[in-house]
Amino acid sequence: MTEPGEARPLWHGRFGAPPSDELMAFTESLSFDIALAPDDIEGSRAHVRGLGRAGLLTDTEVQAILGALDTVDQEIADGSFVLAPSDEDVHTAVERRVTEIAGDAGAKLHTGRSRNDQVATDLRLWLRREGTAAAARTHVLQATLLDRAAAAGDTYLPGYTHLQRAQPVLLAHHLLAHFWALSRDVTRWRDALTRANVSPLGAGALAGSSLPLDPDAVAAELGFAGRFENSLDAVSDRDFVAEALFVAALEQVHLSRIGEELVLWSSEEFGFVRLADAYTTGSSMLPNKKNPDVAELARGKAGRLIGNLTGFLATLKGLPLAYNRDLQEDKEPLFDALNTLSLSLVALRGVFETLEFLTEPMQHAADDATTAATDLAEQLVREGMPFRDAHAAVGSIVRDAAESGQPFADAVAADGRFGPDVSAVFEPGETVRRRTSPGGAGPEPVREQLVAARARLAEQAQWLHV
């Protein structure tokens, strides 16, 4: 039996013996769910006001508990909050401290509420804030890419398929390709957060409550779009976590692809970019090294976020309704994914703000005569030749030139199927200037794309309030 004032587990009435140290060590979540403290306090404030409106708390009790919550909020913020051995999770810790401050009124804080609907509410509040912050950081990286694209002017480089030179593209076009991928990520955050913006508070442990609660009013006070429709679903649903993990994982995959290109482009073999010293590292042994660690880690951390997603889906797949303790495993992967993604976004923004594009090697590589092969085939198409025949004709010239060692441009000039002005296609930058189709890599469609990209950023900024 516990003594007056001694910390007790929330379920002490049902048990005749205290929990073992091993149980507490295995089940505690305070070491990571303390991150939910601001959200737990915000949800508790709304819950307490709701209890007051329902007549379950007096005005004096409401003010006492709200004052205690304010004190706890400040203690956590300034680091003076003292944990107790019985603090199993953030909810236990906050309620215990509120009761210490507010006395009997504090013991009424949990009226009509379970940790099941409480934690689901906290996590949705946390994701709503941190998911929006991740989208905002994505927006900033997009803006940086757009700025570098606009400044790139007519600079061009080889476009690649299978990591083989294919056709020249404007550098702006290449940077904007990453811009649009990140734009889809912002859209996915927007959609996912819309679905997450539902309040579970009032669902109780699984079946609601016999008390006169008003979940709609509490949901509105917390800024949710609405309340749950089914109490069983409300406390067991973690779709919003899985969806956020997917959005984060896919976005990190996009950052991984950017990182891979930066690794390649900054190598001596490519020589397309020079990374700033502030965003590179050296070698402990090799004095000559300048390593693209930000790019490599952006690439490497994609596996970590994919693991967070797949691991959590495996946790969910076998759970019956309603709440199961397995759901405690939702927080660490979510916290890690959002933190990792945010660090990656900020670091890559710095890389792109400070790197130097080496335009001469880029354009020299893009002016390889064989990158005009498709233009030559299309010239034959304009003269009436079926594309498959034109493709075969140009392909045979490429093969013959490669085998004989003859310059490709000379081999084309000697072929009677092309006119005397065919040499114009081999002029530096000519093939990229010929890319005129909408959405293409040439100057005119890229100018139009820059306008569309600015409009997209403006639309995103309106949603993000930035």
C-alpha positions in Angstrom: 0.0 0.0 0.0 1.4 3.4 -0.9 1.8 6.2 1.6 0.1 9.6 1.2 2.0 11.7 -1.3 3.9 8.7 -2.7 3.9 8.5 -6.5 1.6 5.7 -7.7 0.9 4.2 -11.1 -2.3 5.3 -12.8 -3.8 1.9 -12.4 -2.8 1.3 -8.7 -6.4 0.6 -7.6 -6.5 -2.7 -9.5 -3.2 -4.1 -8.3 -1.9 -5.2 -5.0 1.8 -4.9 -5.8 3.8 -2.2 -7.5 5.2 -2.7 -11.0 8.6 -4.3 -11.2 11.7 -2.3 -12.2 12.0 -4.5 -15.2 8.5 -3.7 -16.3 9.0 0.0 -15.9 12.3 -0.1 -17.8 10.8 -2.0 -20.7 7.5 -0.1 -21.0 8.6 3.5 -20.3 8.3 6.0 -23.1 9.1 9.2 -21.3 12.7 9.2 -22.7 11.2 10.0 -26.1 7.6 11.1 -25.7 8.7 14.1 -23.6 8.8 15.7 -27.0 5.0 15.7 -26.9 4.9 17.8 -23.7 3.7 21.1 -25.3 1.0 19.2 -27.2 0.0 17.2 -24.1 -0.4 20.5 -22.2 -2.3 22.1 -25.1 -4.7 19.2 -25.3 -5.1 19.2 -21.5 -6.0 22.8 -21.5 -8.8 22.3 -24.0 -10.0 19.2 -22.2 -10.1 21.0 -18.8 -12.1 23.9 -20.3 -14.5 21.3 -21.8 -14.9 19.7 -18.4 -15.8 23.1 -17.1 -18.4 23.7 -19.7 -19.9 20.3 -19.0 -20.2 21.2 -15.3 -17.8 18.5 -14.3 -15.3 21.0 -12.9 -16.1 24.2 -11.1 -14.7 27.5 -12.3 -12.3 27.5 -9.4 -11.0 24.0 -10.3 -10.7 24.9 -13.9 -8.5 27.9 -13.1 -6.4 25.9 -10.6 -5.7 23.2 -13.2 -5.0 25.7 -16.0 -2.6 27.6 -13.7 -0.8 24.3 -12.8 -0.6 23.4 -16.5 1.0 26.9 -17.2 3.5 26.2 -14.5 4.4 22.8 -15.8 4.7 24.2 -19.3 7.2 26.8 -18.1 9.1 24.2 -16.0 9.5 22.0 -19.1 10.5 24.9 -21.3 13.2 26.2 -18.9 14.5 22.8 -17.9 13.5 22.9 -14.2 10.9 20.1 -14.5 11.9 17.2 -12.2 11.0 13.7 -13.3 9.8 11.1 -10.8 10.5 7.4 -10.9 6.8 6.7 -11.5 6.7 8.9 -14.6 6.1 6.2 -17.2 5.3 8.6 -20.0 4.8 12.3 -20.6 1.1 12.1 -19.7 1.8 10.5 -16.3 4.5 13.1 -15.7 2.4 16.1 -16.5 -0.6 14.8 -14.5 1.5 14.0 -11.6 3.0 17.5 -11.5 -0.3 19.2 -12.0 -1.8 17.3 -9.1 1.2 18.3 -6.9 0.5 21.9 -7.7 -3.3 22.0 -7.9 -4.0 19.4 -5.2 -7.5 17.7 -5.4 -8.4 19.7 -8.4 -5.4 18.3 -10.3 -6.7 14.8 -9.6 -9.7 15.6 -11.8 -7.6 16.4 -14.8 -8.1 12.9 -16.3 -11.8 12.9 -16.0 -13.5 11.5 -19.1 -10.2 10.9 -20.8 -7.9 7.9 -21.4 -4.3 7.9 -22.3 -5.5 6.2 -25.5 -7.3 9.2 -26.9 -4.9 11.6 -25.1 -1.8 10.3 -26.9 -3.5 10.1 -30.2 -4.4 13.7 -29.9 -0.9 14.7 -28.8 0.6 13.0 -31.7 -1.7 14.6 -34.2 -1.0 18.0 -32.8 2.8 17.3 -33.0 2.6 16.1 -36.5 0.4 19.0 -37.6 3.2 21.4 -36.4 6.3 19.4 -37.4 4.9 18.2 -40.7 4.1 21.8 -41.6 7.6 22.8 -40.6 9.1 20.1 -42.8 7.0 21.3 -45.7 8.2 24.9 -45.0 11.8 23.7 -45.1 11.1 21.9 -48.4 9.7 25.2 -49.7 12.9 27.0 -48.8 15.0 24.4 -50.6 12.7 24.8 -53.6 13.2 28.5 -53.6 17.0 28.1 -53.5 16.8 25.7 -56.5 14.6 28.2 -58.3 17.0 31.0 -57.6 20.0 29.0 -58.9 17.9 28.0 -62.0 17.0 31.5 -62.8 20.6 32.6 -62.4 21.9 29.8 -64.6 20.8 31.5 -67.8 21.8 29.6 -71.0 24.3 27.3 -69.2 23.7 23.7 -70.4 25.1 20.3 -69.6 24.5 16.7 -70.7 21.2 15.1 -69.8 21.7 11.5 -68.9 19.8 8.2 -69.2 21.4 5.1 -67.7 24.2 7.5 -66.6 25.2 7.8 -70.3 25.2 11.1 -72.1 21.9 11.5 -73.9 20.9 15.0 -74.9 22.0 18.4 -73.7 19.6 20.2 -71.3 19.7 23.7 -69.8 21.1 23.6 -66.2 18.0 25.5 -65.2 15.9 22.7 -66.6 17.9 20.1 -64.6 17.6 22.1 -61.3 13.9 22.6 -61.9 13.4 18.8 -62.3 14.3 18.6 -58.6 12.1 21.6 -57.8 9.0 19.8 -59.2 9.7 16.6 -57.3 10.0 18.6 -54.1 6.8 20.4 -55.0 5.0 17.1 -55.1 6.4 16.4 -51.6 4.9 19.7 -50.3 1.6 18.6 -51.8 1.8 15.3 -50.2 2.5 16.9 -46.8 -0.6 19.1 -47.4 -2.8 16.1 -48.1 -1.4 14.0 -45.3 -1.8 16.8 -42.7 -5.4 17.4 -43.9 -6.2 13.8 -43.1 -4.4 14.0 -39.8 -6.3 17.0 -38.7 -9.0 15.1 -36.8 -9.4 15.2 -33.0 -9.6 11.8 -31.2 -10.2 13.5 -27.8 -13.4 12.2 -26.3 -13.1 8.7 -27.6 -11.8 7.6 -24.2 -10.2 4.2 -23.9 -12.2 2.9 -26.8 -15.9 3.5 -26.3 -16.5 7.1 -25.4 -17.8 8.2 -22.1 -21.0 8.3 -20.1 -20.1 11.9 -19.0 -21.6 14.9 -20.9 -18.5 15.6 -23.0 -18.5 17.8 -26.1 -15.7 16.5 -28.4 -16.8 18.9 -31.2 -16.1 22.0 -29.0 -12.8 20.6 -27.9 -11.8 19.8 -31.4 -12.6 23.3 -32.5 -10.6 24.8 -29.7 -7.6 22.8 -30.7 -7.9 23.9 -34.3 -8.9 20.5 -35.7 -11.1 20.3 -38.7 -13.4 18.0 -36.8 -13.7 15.2 -34.3 -13.6 11.4 -34.8 -16.6 9.5 -36.1 -15.9 6.1 -34.4 -14.2 5.8 -31.0 -12.7 2.4 -31.7 -11.1 3.8 -34.8 -10.0 7.1 -33.1 -7.8 5.4 -30.5 -6.4 2.7 -32.8 -5.8 4.7 -36.0 -2.2 5.4 -36.9 -2.8 5.8 -40.6 -1.6 9.4 -40.2 1.7 8.2 -38.8 2.2 5.7 -41.5 1.3 8.3 -44.2 3.7 10.8 -42.7 6.5 8.2 -42.6 5.8 7.5 -46.3 5.8 11.2 -47.3 9.1 11.7 -45.3 10.7 8.5 -46.8 9.8 9.5 -50.4 11.0 13.0 -49.9 14.3 11.7 -48.5 14.5 9.4 -51.6 14.2 12.6 -53.7 17.0 14.2 -51.6 19.0 11.0 -52.0 18.9 11.4 -55.8 20.0 15.0 -55.5 22.8 13.9 -53.2 23.9 11.2 -55.7 24.2 13.8 -58.5 26.2 16.2 -56.2 28.6 13.3 -55.5 29.0 12.6 -59.2 29.2 16.2 -60.3 31.7 17.2 -57.7 34.1 14.4 -58.6 37.2 15.0 -60.8 35.7 12.7 -63.4 32.7 15.0 -63.9 34.0 18.4 -62.6 30.6 20.1 -62.9 30.4 21.7 -59.5 32.8 23.0 -56.8 31.3 22.6 -53.3 32.0 25.2 -50.7 34.5 24.4 -47.9 31.7 25.0 -45.3 29.7 22.1 -46.7 32.5 19.6 -47.2 34.8 17.6 -45.0 38.4 16.5 -45.3 40.2 13.2 -44.8 42.0 12.1 -41.6 44.7 10.6 -43.8 44.5 12.0 -47.3 45.4 15.7 -47.4 44.1 16.2 -50.9 40.5 15.1 -50.2 37.4 17.4 -50.2 34.5 15.1 -49.5 30.8 15.8 -50.3 29.6 14.4 -46.9 26.3 16.3 -46.9 25.3 14.8 -50.2 26.4 11.3 -49.2 24.5 11.5 -45.9 21.4 12.8 -47.7 21.7 9.7 -49.8 22.5 7.4 -47.0 19.7 8.5 -44.7 17.1 7.5 -47.2 17.5 3.9 -46.1 16.9 4.9 -42.5 13.6 6.6 -43.4 12.5 3.7 -45.6 13.3 1.4 -42.6 11.2 3.6 -40.3 8.2 3.3 -42.7 8.4 -0.5 -43.3 9.1 -1.3 -39.7 6.0 0.7 -38.5 3.8 -0.9 -41.2 4.9 -4.3 -39.9 3.9 -3.2 -36.3 0.4 -2.2 -37.5 -0.4 -5.1 -39.7 -1.5 -7.6 -37.0 -3.2 -5.4 -34.4 -6.8 -6.0 -33.5 -9.1 -3.1 -32.4 -8.7 -1.0 -30.4 -5.6 0.2 -28.6 -2.6 -2.1 -28.1 0.7 -1.2 -26.5 2.4 -1.9 -29.7 1.2 1.5 -30.8 3.8 3.0 -28.5 6.2 2.2 -31.4 4.7 5.0 -33.5 6.7 7.8 -31.9 10.4 7.0 -32.3 10.3 6.4 -36.0 8.1 9.4 -36.6 10.3 11.7 -34.5 13.4 10.3 -36.2 12.0 10.6 -39.7 10.9 14.2 -39.3 14.2 15.2 -37.6 16.3 13.5 -40.2 14.4 15.0 -43.1 14.5 18.4 -41.6 18.3 18.3 -41.1 18.8 17.0 -44.6 16.7 19.8 -46.1 18.5 22.5 -44.2 22.0 21.1 -45.1 21.2 20.7 -48.8 19.8 24.2 -49.0 23.2 25.4 -47.7 25.0 23.3 -50.3 23.0 24.8 -53.2 23.3 28.3 -51.9 27.1 28.1 -51.8 28.2 25.7 -54.6 29.8 26.9 -57.8 28.7 25.5 -61.1 31.6 24.9 -63.4 30.0 25.8 -66.7 32.9 25.1 -69.1 33.2 21.4 -68.3 29.5 21.1 -68.3 29.1 22.6 -71.8 32.2 20.9 -73.2 30.7 17.5 -72.2 27.3 18.4 -73.6 28.8 19.5 -77.0 29.9 15.9 -77.7 28.8 15.4 -81.3 26.9 12.2 -80.6 24.4 14.0 -78.3 23.0 15.5 -81.6 22.0 12.0 -82.8 18.3 12.4 -82.0 18.2 15.8 -83.7 19.6 14.2 -86.8 17.0 11.5 -86.7 14.3 14.1 -86.3 15.7 16.0 -89.3 15.2 12.9 -91.4 11.7 12.5 -90.0 10.9 16.0 -91.1 11.9 15.0 -94.6 9.4 12.2 -94.6 11.4 9.2 -93.3 9.7 6.9 -90.7 11.2 7.4 -87.3 12.3 3.8 -86.9 14.2 4.0 -90.2 15.7 7.4 -89.2 16.7 5.9 -85.8 18.4 3.0 -87.6 20.1 5.2 -90.1 21.7 7.5 -87.5 22.5 4.6 -85.2 24.5 2.9 -88.0 26.5 6.2 -88.6 27.3 6.3 -84.9 28.5 2.7 -84.9 30.6 3.1 -88.1 32.2 6.2 -86.7 33.0 4.6 -83.4 34.5 1.5 -85.1 36.5 3.5 -87.6 37.7 6.3 -85.4 36.2 8.9 -87.7 34.7 11.9 -86.0 30.9 11.5 -85.9 30.3 15.0 -87.3 32.5 14.1 -90.3 30.7 10.9 -90.8 27.3 12.7 -90.8 28.6 15.3 -93.3 29.7 12.5 -95.6 26.3 10.8 -95.6 24.2 11.8 -98.6 20.9 11.7 -96.7 21.7 15.0 -94.9 21.9 18.4 -96.6 24.9 20.7 -96.7 23.7 22.7 -93.7 23.8 19.7 -91.4 26.9 20.9 -89.7 24.9 23.6 -87.9 23.5 21.0 -85.5 27.0 20.5 -84.1 27.5 24.2 -83.2 28.0 24.6 -79.4 24.6 24.8 -77.7 22.6 24.3 -80.8 20.9 21.1 -79.8 19.6 22.5 -76.5 18.3 25.5 -78.4 16.3 23.2 -80.6 14.3 21.8 -77.6 11.1 23.8 -78.1 8.3 21.5 -77.1 6.3 22.5 -73.9 8.0 21.3 -70.8 11.2 20.7 -72.7 14.8 21.6 -71.9 15.3 24.5 -74.3 15.3 28.2 -73.5 11.7 29.1 -74.4 10.0 26.3 -72.5 12.3 26.8 -69.6 11.4 30.5 -69.4 7.8 29.4 -69.2 8.7 26.8 -66.6 10.3 29.4 -64.4 7.1 31.4 -64.4 5.1 28.3 -63.5 7.6 27.5 -60.7 7.3 31.0 -59.2 3.5 30.6 -59.3 3.8 27.3 -57.5 6.0 28.7 -54.8 3.6 31.6 -54.3 0.7 29.1 -53.9 2.7 27.0 -51.4 3.6 30.1 -49.5 0.0 31.0 -49.1 -0.8 27.6 -47.5 2.3 27.7 -45.3 1.8 31.3 -44.3 5.4 32.2 -45.1 
